[in-house]
Amino acid sequence: MYLQYTIIIIYTIAIVLIFMYSLAQLNLLFNYLSSKKATKDCETFDFSNADEIPLVTIQLPVFNEMYVMERLLDNIALLDYPKDKLEIQVLDDSTDETVDTTRIQIEKLKSTGLDIKHITRTDRSGFKAGALKEGLKTAKGEYIAIFDADFLPQKNWLKRTILYFKDPQIGVVQTRWGHINRNYSILTRIQAFALDAHFTLEQVGRNSKGHFINFNGTAGVWRKACIFDAGNWEGDTLTEDLDLSYRAQLKNWKFKYLVDVETPAELPVVISAARSQQFRWNKGGAENFRKMCSRVIKSKNISFKTKVHGLLHLLNSTMFLNVFIVAVLSIPMLYIKNEYEHLRFYFYFMSFFVLSTLIFFVCYWFMYKEIYGSGFKKFFGYIGMFFTFFSIAMGFSLHNSIAVLEGHAGKRSDFIRTPKFNISTLKDTWKGNKYLKKKLSPHVILEGILMLYFAFGLYSAFIVGDQGGDFGLFPFHLMLFIGFGYVFFKSLSSKI
């Protein structure tokens, strides 16, 4: 009896937390929709006046980027900005032959009149944060634009972002990520789906009401004074961008998010690369909750609502843990439901929380139609995309939950870069990429076991109870079976 009630309590807590998170997403949707009705002009720099054009340093933190390095530098060289007002720092921590090929390409670009420097370190202390911090020591610019190796800003990118710094309170301008290989595979489509939700619904929803948002590590610009005032880059979490963002906003710096400025980038095309990226983001989110939670709560500079949204933002990755708990306990709960008649009212009440899924469905639809358009055909396409995304996201829940638990426990780990491929069409191949992990993650075996576990959940729907089965959780278990099966088989096939 004690075991049953323990399961019920843990299950209830997890499902209530998911519901609270869905309500926060609904609030962000209302913010997002209201922001579209508001138009606000701001004072900007006069680019016709040479004396008013600010000096900008572009930082390119790179590490062993054989497949995209040439593309990156060629693209950055095309930016439309006065050369005497632009400095480019290639912060190269590479340990392979790309150090030499990058140096050669940089020398060629120098000959065109670009102020471009190749900065290398003898050790990778602090990883990306350490490289950015090192570059700041000699950066000439008052503003620091940052691009990861797989990002391709458009020619007018700097002129569309720098102008907002005319407002002295603006510390960061962040742009929306685009996806050059969105339609490469199911894996890239579901990654794009998740990122689109973040870069429309969440970033706009928070920023429009003055709540904390995060610099996304790339495709944005910092005021150098803001970085120093917030305490500079720190490498004690895996998401140094989220860390510095919160420290800056706690010191009253404002962030400007530009949903209309898209910066194209490449999504991971191999599941092992997506896994490493997901692990870093989710563990880093938990690490930052651990680091920033008390500072947000104790801050006297921000409203109660901003504190709530800030804490939920920092707990984003922890939702994977709640989803995983609900998933694993749902099968025992199916048997408890049909064994204990006196708990029937409890299960009627808990069915209310299916509303969480409906809320997510509505919120993501507004994001989807903003990008793909509306209409019946698009809506039916969205239904398929939504449930595909949710299934595979739940398939990642074990992997991401381990990352979250490590983050909350304070277990340190190295910054593992996401391999880049320079792949956008099905004709391209990722086979032979020298940066791919050769070993299979031990988590994959557990994901295969969970696939079988949820197959048992599907079978259980037919045998529980004495009224011909209980199919209330059947769709949920089917999605879990598909999700864990996809992640398991995709992870195995990527090693063949």
Secondary structure, DSSP 8 states (H G I E B T S, - for coil): -HHHHHHHHHHHHHHHHHHHHHHHHHHHHHHHHHHTT---------TTSGGGS--EEEEEEESS-TTTHHHHHHHHTT--S-GGGEEEEEEE---STHHHHHHHHHHHHHTTT--EEEEE-SS-TTHHHHHHHHHHTT---SEEEE--TTB---TTHHHHHGGGGGSTTEEEEEEEEEETTTTS-HHHHHHHHHHHHIIIIIHHHHHTTT------SSSEEEEHHHHHHTT----SSS-HHHHHHHHHHHTT-EEEEEEEEEEEE----SHHHHHHHHHHHHHHHHHHHHHHHHHHHH-SSS-HHHHHHHHHHHTTTHHHHHHHHHHHHHHHHHHHHHH-GGGHHHHHHHGGGGHHHHHHHHHHHHHHHHHH--SHHHHHHHHHHHHHHHHHHHHTHHHHHHHHHHHHHT--------------STTS--TT-TTS--S--THHHHHHHHHHHHHHHHHHHHHSTTTT---TTHHHHHHHHHHHHHHHHHHHHTT-
